[in-house]
Amino acid sequence: MTVGVVAHLLGDAGTKMGVPLLAPLVSINGKRWWDVAPPSLLRIKASGVADQVLLGVFTVASLVLLYLVVVDPASLGASWA
């Protein structure tokens, strides 16, 4: 679960908005909200074209894997088939 949370935070940090990782624990010059993000050239827009393409690719891949597991598990080398 920790790996999933860290991966999610890193993914969110790569967006245009960034992630307030230190809020509300650390106060720097009276400000508790610091967005942690890579340089602007490396950030992506959430719900942009890239997200839509990736959504389609991973949806198709998930459906193909579901089909193979349910219909033909031996093709994946499953021992229960």
Backbone hydrogen bonds in HBPLUS format (Angstrom, degrees):
<---DONOR---> <-ACCEPTOR-->    atom                        ^
c    i                          cat <-CA-CA->   ^        H-A-AA   ^      H-
h    n   atom  resd res      DA  || num        DHA   H-A  angle D-A-AA Bond
n    s   type  num  typ     dist DA aas  dist angle  dist       angle   num
A0005-VAL N   A0001-MET O   2.98 MM   4  6.31 157.5  2.04 153.4 159.1     1
A0006-VAL N   A0002-THR O   2.94 MM   4  6.14 168.5  1.95 155.7 158.7     2
A0007-ALA N   A0003-VAL O   2.88 MM   4  6.00 160.2  1.92 147.3 153.4     3
A0008-HIS N   A0004-GLY O   2.93 MM   4  6.07 153.0  2.01 142.8 150.2     4
A0009-LEU N   A0005-VAL O   2.95 MM   4  6.22 159.7  1.99 151.2 156.3     5
A0010-LEU N   A0006-VAL O   2.93 MM   4  6.16 159.7  1.97 151.4 156.9     6
A0011-GLY N   A0007-ALA O   2.93 MM   4  6.09 153.0  2.00 143.8 151.5     7
A0012-ASP N   A0008-HIS O   2.90 MM   4  6.15 158.5  1.95 149.9 155.6     8
A0013-ALA N   A0009-LEU O   2.86 MM   4  6.03 144.8  1.99 142.1 152.4     9
A0014-GLY N   A0011-GLY O   3.16 MM   3  5.29 140.9  2.32  98.0 108.9    10
A0015-THR N   A0012-ASP O   3.15 MM   3  5.51 165.8  2.17 112.4 115.3    11
A0044-ILE N   A0014-GLY O   2.88 MM  30  6.29 154.9  1.94 151.6 159.5    12
A0016-LYS N   A0044-ILE O   2.93 MM  28  5.78 121.4  2.28 160.4 157.8    13
A0019-VAL N   A0036-VAL O   3.25 MM  17  5.26 155.6  2.31 126.0 132.6    14
A0021-LEU N   A0019-VAL O   2.95 MM   2  5.57 129.8  2.21 107.2  92.5    15
A0036-VAL N   A0019-VAL O   2.73 MM  17  5.26 172.4  1.74 139.9 140.6    16
A0023-ALA N   A0020-PRO O   3.37 MM   3  5.55 150.0  2.47 104.0 112.2    17
A0025-LEU N   A0022-LEU O   2.80 MM   3  5.68 119.9  2.17 130.9 145.4    18
A0026-VAL N   A0022-LEU O   3.13 MM   4  5.64 157.9  2.18 148.2 153.9    19
A0028-ILE N   A0031-LYS O   2.95 MM   3  5.27 164.3  1.97 150.4 146.2    20
A0031-LYS N   A0028-ILE O   2.99 MM   3  5.27 163.7  2.01 114.4 118.1    21
A0042-LEU N   A0039-PRO O   2.90 MM   3  5.65 151.3  1.99 125.2 133.0    22
A0043-ARG N   A0040-SER O   3.35 MM   3  5.28 159.8  2.39 101.0 106.9    23
A0052-GLN N   A0048-GLY O   3.18 MM   4  6.51 155.1  2.25 148.7 155.5    24
A0053-VAL N   A0049-VAL O   2.97 MM   4  6.25 158.6  2.01 156.3 161.9    25
A0054-LEU N   A0050-ALA O   2.94 MM   4  6.13 169.3  1.96 153.6 156.6    26
A0055-LEU N   A0051-ASP O   2.87 MM   4  5.98 152.4  1.95 144.0 152.1    27
A0056-GLY N   A0052-GLN O   3.09 MM   4  6.32 157.8  2.15 143.8 148.5    28
A0057-VAL N   A0053-VAL O   2.97 MM   4  6.26 163.6  2.00 155.5 159.9    29
A0058-PHE N   A0054-LEU O   2.94 MM   4  6.04 173.8  1.94 155.2 157.0    30
A0059-THR N   A0055-LEU O   2.95 MM   4  5.95 144.9  2.08 141.6 151.4    31
A0060-VAL N   A0056-GLY O   3.06 MM   4  6.22 166.7  2.08 150.4 153.2    32
A0061-ALA N   A0057-VAL O   2.98 MM   4  6.20 161.5  2.01 148.1 153.9    33
A0062-SER N   A0058-PHE O   2.94 MM   4  5.95 153.9  2.01 137.1 144.0    34
A0063-LEU N   A0059-THR O   2.98 MM   4  6.22 157.5  2.03 149.1 155.0    35
A0064-VAL N   A0060-VAL O   2.93 MM   4  6.16 157.4  1.99 152.2 158.2    36
A0065-LEU N   A0061-ALA O   2.99 MM   4  6.18 163.9  2.02 148.2 152.6    37
A0066-LEU N   A0062-SER O   2.88 MM   4  6.05 156.2  1.94 146.5 153.6    38
A0067-TYR N   A0063-LEU O   2.95 MM   4  6.12 159.6  1.99 145.0 150.3    39
A0068-LEU N   A0064-VAL O   2.96 MM   4  6.24 163.7  1.99 152.1 156.3    40
A0069-VAL N   A0065-LEU O   2.93 MM   4  6.09 159.0  1.97 151.3 156.7    41
A0070-VAL N   A0066-LEU O   2.98 MM   4  6.12 160.8  2.02 151.4 156.4    42
A0071-VAL N   A0067-TYR O   2.76 MM   4  5.67 167.2  1.78 157.6 161.8    43
A0072-ASP N   A0068-LEU O   3.01 MM   4  4.87 131.2  2.25 113.3 127.8    44
A0075-SER N   A0072-ASP O   3.13 MM   3  5.80 148.1  2.23 117.0 124.3    45
A0076-LEU N   A0073-PRO O   3.05 MM   3  5.43 150.1  2.14 108.3 117.3    46
A0078-ALA N   A0073-PRO O   3.18 MM   5  5.46 161.2  2.22 144.3 140.8    47
A0077-GLY N   A0074-ALA O   2.93 MM   3  4.91 159.5  1.97 104.8 110.9    48
